[in-house]
Amino acid sequence: MDTKKYPIFLNLEGRNILIVGGGNACLEKLIGLEFTGANLHLISISYNEDVQKFLQKYPQIKTETRPVTEDDLNHRDIIFLATSDPETNKKYRALAKSKGIWVNSVDDPKNCDFYSSSTVSIGPIQFAISTDGMFAGVSSTLRKLFEETLPEEDHELLETIFVMRRNLKELLPNQEERRKVLKDVIHKLNSEYFHKT
């Protein structure tokens, strides 16, 4: 029987994240981690133009231009190995594993403790799509489908609904009272807009 992955959303605020490599794979990880509040540290022998442009927006991201060493793995919560050298990725994944650190080796599912998902954020709602690291193209296609189905202009409406619900919980701590109010709102919408003769 094939085992299944367990999908989770990680709270990375204040966590120490190392990214090794400075190419397109590094940029992809930076974009995914951009708003997590994690402490990001990059080590690479070089950084491509797009990565450098991204880093200009975030001077707080620590970068070093040199080869990675074993000591660089210490005191990390998560490591992304995004170099173009599979042997380097494999070596440092093994070293990280011996230290009990979770690793994602980009484009190398066999050397991953977890896979990054393709995500869609629509206001307060976040979808995560994964193909177990096997078929990134399918994930990106599904992501585009979600973005088209739930367009940008709906974000504000979704945010408003979530805020109203949260405020209602404070105004009416009693669950039964809240349920009655919500049922009344739905009934009013239904009778005014969906049952016109």
N, C-alpha and C positions, 0 to 999 in steps of 0.2 A: 504494500500500500504506500502510495506517494505521500510524503509529509507536506503539510501546508504551512506557509508563513503566517505569522501573527501580526496583523496590521496595527500600528500604534502611532500616536502623535506625540513626539518628544518635546518636553519643555527644556530648551537649551539655554535659557537665560542665565548668563554668568558661567556657563560651562566652557571648558578649555578645548577648543577644536583645532587640530593641526591639519593643514592641507599641504601635501607634498606634490609639487609639480606646478607649472605656470602656463599651461596651454589652454585649449578650449574646454577640456574636461574640468580644469580648475575653475574656469569662469562659470561653468554650469553649476558647480557646487557653491560658488560665491553668491550667485543669483538666488539659489534655493535657501541659503543661510542668511541672506541680506537683512531680514527683519526679525530674526530670532533672538537677538540680544546676546548671542554667544560671543566669547572672546576668541577671535580668529587669529591664527598665526600661520603664515605661508612661508615655506622653504622651497626654493627651486634654483637651479643653475641659471635660469633665464625666465622672463615673463613676456608673453606676447603682447602686442599692442592693445588688444581688447581688454586683457586683464589689467594692464597698466592704467588704462582709461577708467575702468571700474574702480581701481584702488585710489585714484585721485579724489573720488567722492568721499572716501572713508579713511582719513589719515590715522584713525585709531587702530586700523588693522596692521598688525606687526608683520613685516616682511623681511626675509633674509635671502640674499642671492649667493647660494653656495650649495654643495651637495648635502643631503640629509645624513645624519649620524644616528647611532642607536640611542645616545643620550637625549636626542630631540623627542623621543617617544615618551619620556618620563612626564608624569603629572598631566596627562591628557585624558579627557573623557571619551573622545571619539577621534579617529584618524581617517582621513580620506587620502588614499594613495592614488594620485592622478598623474603619474609620470607616463611617458611614452615607452618606458622600458619594463616589460613584464617581469624580468628577473629581479629588478629593484623592488617592484611592487610585491612580488612573492616573498622576497627576503624580509622586508620590513613588516609584512603581514604576520609572518611567523614570529618575529621578534615581539610585535605588539601583542599577539595572542599569548605568548609566554608571560607577558606582564599583565594579562587580564583586561586588555583594552580592546574595545570593539573597533573593527576596521571595515571600511568599504573600499575595495579595490575597483576602481572605475573600469567598466567594460570587461571585468574578469569575475563572473559570478562564483566560480569555484573558490576564489580567495576573498569572499565577502562574509562577514558576520551578519550583515543586513544589506538591503537594497534601498536606494533612494527612489521614491515614487515620483511620478509626474503629477503635479498638483494644479488644481484650479481653485482660486479664491473668489467667491462671489459675496462681497460684504463679509458677514460673520460666518458664512458657510464655506467649508473647505473640503474638496474632494481629493482623494489620493488614488492614483491609478498605478498598478504595478503588473508587470509580466514576468515576475521572478528574475529580472535582469536579462531576459532572453530576447526581447523584441521591443526595443525602445520606440520604434516607429509606430507600433500599435498604440502605445501609451500617448504619444504626442497627437495622434489622430483622434483618440477619444477625448483628450484634453480640449482640442479645438471644437469638437462637437458640443461639449458642455458649455464652453465659452459662447458659442453661437446660440445655444438653447436658452442660456441665462445671460443675456447681454449686460453690458456695463451699466446702462441706465437703470437696471433693477437693483443695483447695489444699495442705493439710498433707501429704497422701499423696504428691502430686507432688514437693513440696519434699524429702521424705524419700528418695524414689527418686533424685533428682538428687544429694543429699548422699552417699548410699551409693555411687553410681557414681563420684563424684569421689574419695571415700576409697579405694575399691577400686583406682583408678588409682595411688594413692600406695603402697598396701600391695603391689600386684602390678604393678610396672612393665612386666613382660613381657605383651605383648598376647595371646599364645596362652594363657598361664595365666589371664588375666582371662576370656577367652572360655570356657575350660573351666568356671570357677566359675559364670559366668552361665548356661551351658547346664545345669549340674547343678541350679541353683536352679529354672530353668524346668521341667526334667524332674521334679523333686520336686513342684512345684506341680501339674503336669499329672497325675502319677500319683496324688496324694493327693486332688485335688479334681475332676478332670475325667474320670477313668476308673474311677470306683467302680462295682462291679457290684452 
